């Protein structure tokens, strides 16, 4: 884990969280333009700094990751695309960045993420929206190479940072595997995430080290999922 360069990130501020609450309640172009400077200062700048501080670490994990700390590259847009959504609100009340390989099919490829909401934040690794073919490959891997799979996920039972999330089939695979395997096997989607309520760490430069250690912990599984993704 390499974080030797001087850090830019100094922590988020309560002002950032208040802005996210306010934009939810005042979701109009007029309000946003009056408060654009708050968005840029309290949210965008620290998000860029946090992503930048992690970039060297992430390129050690995978040199193919996109790490440039820019909106629409690694950092989410605050403006929502309402063309194909039932939710017509103009602005998001959350913000995130992702480290993933450039790809047209990025939703179905593993990546790392950090997300901030008014009352919580989270970070982790996995698929944004895995397709059935990808998850079928995961099940085939578990069935055909059980020892390799167990080695790849052995870290999970030794840690208390991350939990497995992603929608499960409720009945399709019930009883087919031990519970320790089924929690991976019976998924429609898969990601490992650390969910945290707002705490002092969010307002501290130490958040960089926390995310770096977490992403490093997940790096072995990340590469296993990429090998899985690339199987024919």
C-alpha positions in Angstrom: 0.0 0.0 0.0 1.7 3.2 -1.2 0.6 6.6 0.1 4.0 8.3 0.3 3.2 11.5 -1.7 1.8 14.6 0.1 -1.9 14.3 0.7 -4.5 16.8 -0.7 -7.5 15.5 1.2 -8.2 17.2 4.6 -11.6 15.7 5.3 -15.2 16.5 4.3 -17.0 19.2 6.3 -20.5 19.4 7.8 -21.2 22.0 5.0 -20.9 19.2 2.4 -23.6 17.1 4.2 -25.8 20.2 4.6 -25.6 20.9 0.9 -26.7 17.4 0.0 -29.7 17.8 2.4 -30.5 21.2 0.9 -30.3 20.1 -2.7 -32.8 17.4 -2.0 -35.2 20.0 -0.6 -34.5 22.7 -3.2 -34.1 20.8 -6.4 -34.2 23.6 -8.9 -31.7 25.1 -11.3 -32.2 28.5 -9.8 -31.3 27.3 -6.3 -28.4 25.2 -7.5 -26.8 28.1 -9.4 -27.0 30.3 -6.3 -25.2 27.6 -4.3 -22.8 26.3 -7.0 -19.8 27.7 -5.1 -20.8 25.6 -2.1 -21.1 22.5 -4.2 -17.6 23.1 -5.7 -15.9 24.0 -2.5 -17.5 21.6 0.0 -18.2 18.6 -2.3 -16.3 18.6 -5.6 -12.9 19.8 -4.3 -12.6 17.3 -1.4 -14.0 14.5 -3.6 -11.3 15.3 -6.2 -8.6 15.4 -3.5 -9.7 12.1 -2.0 -9.7 10.3 -5.4 -6.3 11.9 -6.2 -4.7 10.8 -3.0 -5.8 7.2 -3.7 -4.8 7.2 -7.4 -1.2 5.8 -6.9 -2.5 3.0 -4.7 -5.2 2.1 -7.2 -2.8 2.0 -10.1 -0.6 -0.5 -8.1 -3.7 -2.7 -7.7 -4.5 -2.4 -11.4 -2.6 -0.2 -13.9 -5.6 -0.3 -16.2 -7.9 1.6 -13.8 -9.1 5.1 -14.7 -8.0 7.3 -11.8 -8.0 10.8 -13.1 -10.1 12.8 -10.6 -12.5 14.5 -12.9 -16.3 14.6 -13.3 -17.6 12.0 -15.7 -14.2 10.2 -15.5 -14.1 8.9 -11.9 -16.4 11.4 -10.1 -20.2 11.4 -10.5 -22.1 14.3 -11.9 -24.4 16.2 -9.5 -26.8 16.7 -12.4 -29.1 13.8 -13.1 -30.0 12.5 -16.6 -33.8 12.6 -16.3 -34.6 11.4 -19.9 -35.1 7.7 -19.0 -35.9 8.0 -15.3 -39.2 8.2 -13.4 -37.4 10.5 -10.9 -37.3 13.9 -12.6 -35.4 15.7 -9.9 -32.5 17.7 -11.5 -29.8 17.1 -8.9 -28.6 14.1 -6.9 -28.4 14.2 -3.1 -25.4 11.9 -3.1 -22.0 11.9 -4.7 -19.4 9.2 -5.5 -16.3 8.2 -7.3 -15.4 4.9 -8.9 -12.1 3.4 -10.0 -12.8 1.1 -12.9 -11.3 0.1 -16.2 -12.6 2.2 -19.2 -15.2 0.1 -20.9 -18.5 0.4 -22.6 -19.8 -2.4 -20.4 -18.5 -1.0 -17.1 -21.7 -1.9 -15.3 -20.9 -5.6 -15.7 -17.2 -5.3 -14.7 -15.7 -5.2 -11.2 -14.7 -1.8 -9.8 -14.0 0.1 -6.6 -16.2 2.9 -5.2 -16.8 5.5 -2.5 -20.2 7.1 -2.0 -21.3 10.0 0.2 -24.9 10.6 1.3 -26.3 13.2 3.9 -26.6 10.5 6.6 -24.0 7.9 5.7 -21.1 6.9 3.5 -19.9 3.6 2.0 -17.1 2.1 0.0 -16.2 -1.2 -1.5 -15.7 -3.2 -4.6 -17.8 -5.3 -7.0 -20.2 -5.1 -9.9 -22.6 -2.2 -10.4 -25.0 -4.4 -12.2 -23.7 -7.8 -13.1 -25.4 -9.6 -16.0 -26.7 -13.1 -15.7 -23.8 -14.5 -17.8 -21.3 -13.0 -15.4 -23.0 -14.4 -12.3 -23.5 -17.8 -14.1 -19.7 -17.8 -14.5 -19.3 -17.2 -10.8 -21.4 -20.2 -10.0 -19.5 -22.3 -12.5 -16.3 -21.2 -10.9 -17.6 -22.2 -7.5 -18.8 -25.6 -8.8 -15.7 -26.5 -10.9 -12.8 -24.9 -8.9 -14.0 -24.9 -5.3 -10.6 -24.7 -3.8 -9.5 -21.8 -5.9 -12.7 -20.0 -5.0 -12.3 -20.6 -1.3 -8.7 -19.3 -1.4 -10.0 -16.1 -3.2 -12.6 -15.4 -0.6 -10.8 -16.7 2.5 -10.1 -13.2 3.7 -13.8 -12.5 4.1 -14.3 -14.5 7.2 -11.2 -13.0 8.8 -12.4 -9.4 8.6 -15.2 -7.2 9.9 -15.1 -4.3 7.6 -17.1 -5.5 4.6 -20.4 -7.3 4.0 -21.7 -9.0 0.9 -24.6 -7.3 -0.8 -26.5 -7.6 -4.0 -29.9 -9.1 -4.7 -30.3 -12.8 -4.1 -32.5 -15.5 -5.7 -34.9 -16.3 -2.9 -35.7 -19.9 -3.7 -33.8 -21.0 -6.9 -30.6 -22.2 -5.1 -32.0 -22.7 -1.6 -30.4 -25.6 0.2 -28.1 -26.4 -2.7 -24.9 -25.3 -0.9 -23.7 -24.6 2.6 -24.7 -21.1 3.8 -21.0 -20.0 3.7 -21.0 -20.7 -0.1 -24.7 -19.8 -0.8 -24.2 -16.2 0.2 -21.9 -15.9 -2.9 -23.6 -18.4 -5.1 -27.2 -17.3 -5.0 -26.7 -13.7 -6.1 -28.1 -11.8 -9.0 -25.5 -9.1 -8.4 -22.5 -9.0 -6.1 -20.4 -6.4 -4.3 -18.6 -6.1 -1.0 -19.3 -2.9 0.9 -18.5 -1.1 4.2 -21.6 0.9 5.3 -20.9 3.7 7.8 -23.0 6.3 9.5 -21.5 9.8 9.5 -18.6 9.8 12.0 -15.4 11.6 12.8 -13.4 9.7 10.2 -15.3 11.3 7.4 -14.0 14.7 8.5 -10.4 13.5 8.8 -7.5 13.1 6.4 -7.3 9.6 7.9 -10.2 8.6 5.6 -7.5 8.2 2.8 -5.7 5.4 4.8 -9.0 3.7 5.7 -10.1 3.5 2.1 -6.6 2.5 0.9 -6.5 -0.4 3.4 -10.0 -1.5 2.5 -9.3 -1.4 -1.3 -6.1 -3.3 -0.7 -7.9 -6.0 1.2 -10.4 -6.4 -1.7 -7.7 -6.4 -4.4 -7.2 -10.2 -4.6 -10.9 -10.8 -5.1 -11.1 -7.9 -7.6 -8.5 -9.7 -9.8 -10.3 -13.0 -9.4 -13.6 -11.3 -10.6 -11.8 -9.8 -13.6 -10.4 -13.3 -14.6 -14.0 -14.5 -14.2 -15.3 -11.7 -16.4 -12.8 -12.5 -19.1 -13.5 -16.2 -19.3 -15.1 -17.4 -22.6 
